[in-house]
Amino acid sequence: MPDFHSLVPIPVTAIRPARDELLALAAAMRPDWQPRDLAGALAAAANNGWPWPRTFLATARLLADPDAQPRDLLAEIASPLERNARPLSPAANARHAAEAKARLDESLGAAS
């Protein structure tokens, strides 16, 4: 008598990341993009806890937008509620870091 479990198909529900395949698709669709820029944005998404389906969908949306760039994915990672957000400029980054340091120094000085 056959084993019951061998007769029941096991559903394949796991969605597997396909980073290399997505990079190949992007290279074919968007030759104006630098592959390393998208690879970096995909790594940033993974490092920020984005699940693969979310990363894939965001990237697919950008691939279909003729005005989009890989940095737009970085901006969405940084500020997911603002689709058109742009990463901070180096000057703005430095200004925010100086403000944060000044506040930290003030709070440490007040605690003394």
C-alpha positions as a Markdown table, in Angstrom:
| # | Residue | x | y | z |
|---|---|---|---|---|
| 1 | Met | 0.0 | 0.0 | 0.0 |
| 2 | Pro | 1.5 | 3.4 | -0.9 |
| 3 | Asp | 2.3 | 5.9 | 1.7 |
| 4 | Phe | -0.4 | 8.6 | 1.9 |
| 5 | His | 2.1 | 11.4 | 2.2 |
| 6 | Ser | 3.8 | 10.4 | -1.0 |
| 7 | Leu | 0.4 | 10.9 | -2.9 |
| 8 | Val | -0.4 | 14.3 | -1.5 |
| 9 | Pro | 1.4 | 17.1 | -3.4 |
| 10 | Ile | 3.4 | 19.4 | -1.1 |
| 11 | Pro | 2.5 | 23.0 | -1.9 |
| 12 | Val | 5.4 | 25.2 | -2.8 |
| 13 | Thr | 4.7 | 28.4 | -0.9 |
| 14 | Ala | 8.2 | 29.6 | -0.3 |
| 15 | Ile | 9.2 | 32.6 | -2.4 |
| 16 | Arg | 12.9 | 32.4 | -3.0 |
| 17 | Pro | 15.1 | 35.5 | -3.6 |
| 18 | Ala | 16.3 | 35.8 | -7.1 |
| 19 | Arg | 18.8 | 38.6 | -6.8 |
| 20 | Asp | 21.0 | 37.6 | -9.7 |
| 21 | Glu | 18.1 | 37.0 | -12.0 |
| 22 | Leu | 16.6 | 40.4 | -11.1 |
| 23 | Leu | 20.0 | 42.0 | -11.8 |
| 24 | Ala | 20.0 | 40.3 | -15.2 |
| 25 | Leu | 16.5 | 41.5 | -16.0 |
| 26 | Ala | 17.5 | 45.0 | -15.0 |
| 27 | Ala | 20.5 | 44.9 | -17.2 |
| 28 | Ala | 18.3 | 43.9 | -20.1 |
| 29 | Met | 15.6 | 46.4 | -19.4 |
| 30 | Arg | 17.6 | 49.3 | -18.2 |
| 31 | Pro | 21.0 | 49.5 | -19.8 |
| 32 | Asp | 21.2 | 53.1 | -18.6 |
| 33 | Trp | 21.5 | 51.8 | -15.0 |
| 34 | Gln | 24.9 | 50.8 | -13.5 |
| 35 | Pro | 24.6 | 47.2 | -12.3 |
| 36 | Arg | 26.5 | 48.0 | -9.1 |
| 37 | Asp | 24.0 | 50.7 | -8.2 |
| 38 | Leu | 21.1 | 48.3 | -8.2 |
| 39 | Ala | 23.1 | 45.6 | -6.5 |
| 40 | Gly | 23.9 | 48.1 | -3.7 |
| 41 | Ala | 20.3 | 49.1 | -3.4 |
| 42 | Leu | 19.2 | 45.4 | -3.2 |
| 43 | Ala | 21.8 | 44.8 | -0.5 |
| 44 | Ala | 20.6 | 47.9 | 1.4 |
| 45 | Ala | 17.0 | 46.6 | 1.2 |
| 46 | Ala | 18.1 | 43.2 | 2.6 |
| 47 | Asn | 20.2 | 44.9 | 5.3 |
| 48 | Asn | 17.2 | 47.0 | 6.3 |
| 49 | Gly | 15.0 | 44.0 | 6.8 |
| 50 | Trp | 12.9 | 44.2 | 3.6 |
| 51 | Pro | 11.5 | 40.8 | 2.7 |
| 52 | Trp | 12.3 | 39.7 | -0.8 |
| 53 | Pro | 8.7 | 40.1 | -2.2 |
| 54 | Arg | 8.7 | 43.8 | -1.1 |
| 55 | Thr | 12.2 | 44.4 | -2.6 |
| 56 | Phe | 11.2 | 42.7 | -5.9 |
| 57 | Leu | 8.0 | 44.6 | -6.3 |
| 58 | Ala | 9.7 | 48.0 | -5.5 |
| 59 | Thr | 12.4 | 47.2 | -8.0 |
| 60 | Ala | 9.9 | 46.0 | -10.7 |
| 61 | Arg | 8.0 | 49.3 | -10.3 |
| 62 | Leu | 11.3 | 51.3 | -10.8 |
| 63 | Leu | 12.3 | 49.2 | -13.8 |
| 64 | Ala | 9.0 | 50.2 | -15.5 |
| 65 | Asp | 9.4 | 53.9 | -14.7 |
| 66 | Pro | 11.5 | 55.5 | -17.4 |
| 67 | Asp | 12.5 | 58.3 | -15.0 |
| 68 | Ala | 13.5 | 56.1 | -12.1 |
| 69 | Gln | 17.0 | 55.3 | -10.9 |
| 70 | Pro | 18.4 | 52.7 | -8.5 |
| 71 | Arg | 18.9 | 55.5 | -5.9 |
| 72 | Asp | 15.1 | 55.8 | -5.8 |
| 73 | Leu | 15.0 | 52.3 | -4.1 |
| 74 | Leu | 17.5 | 53.6 | -1.6 |
| 75 | Ala | 15.3 | 56.6 | -1.0 |
| 76 | Glu | 12.2 | 54.4 | -0.5 |
| 77 | Ile | 14.2 | 52.3 | 2.0 |
| 78 | Ala | 15.2 | 55.4 | 3.9 |
| 79 | Ser | 11.7 | 56.8 | 3.9 |
| 80 | Pro | 9.1 | 54.2 | 3.0 |
| 81 | Leu | 6.2 | 56.6 | 3.3 |
| 82 | Glu | 7.6 | 59.0 | 0.7 |
| 83 | Arg | 7.9 | 57.4 | -2.7 |
| 84 | Asn | 9.8 | 60.3 | -4.2 |
| 85 | Ala | 12.2 | 60.8 | -1.3 |
| 86 | Arg | 15.8 | 61.3 | -2.2 |
| 87 | Pro | 18.8 | 60.3 | -0.1 |
| 88 | Leu | 20.3 | 63.2 | 1.9 |
| 89 | Ser | 23.1 | 65.1 | 0.2 |
| 90 | Pro | 26.5 | 64.9 | 1.9 |
| 91 | Ala | 26.1 | 68.4 | 3.2 |
| 92 | Ala | 22.7 | 67.6 | 4.7 |
| 93 | Asn | 24.1 | 64.5 | 6.2 |
| 94 | Ala | 26.9 | 66.4 | 7.8 |
| 95 | Arg | 24.5 | 69.1 | 9.1 |
| 96 | His | 22.2 | 66.5 | 10.7 |
| 97 | Ala | 25.2 | 64.7 | 12.2 |
| 98 | Ala | 26.5 | 67.9 | 13.7 |
| 99 | Glu | 23.0 | 68.7 | 15.1 |
| 100 | Ala | 22.8 | 65.2 | 16.7 |
| 101 | Lys | 26.3 | 65.5 | 18.1 |
| 102 | Ala | 25.5 | 68.9 | 19.6 |
| 103 | Arg | 22.3 | 67.6 | 21.2 |
| 104 | Leu | 24.1 | 64.6 | 22.6 |
| 105 | Asp | 26.9 | 66.8 | 24.0 |
| 106 | Glu | 24.3 | 69.0 | 25.6 |
| 107 | Ser | 22.4 | 66.1 | 27.2 |
| 108 | Leu | 25.7 | 64.6 | 28.5 |
| 109 | Gly | 26.7 | 68.0 | 29.8 |
| 110 | Ala | 23.4 | 68.5 | 31.6 |
| 111 | Ala | 23.7 | 65.0 | 33.2 |
| 112 | Ser | 27.0 | 65.9 | 34.8 |
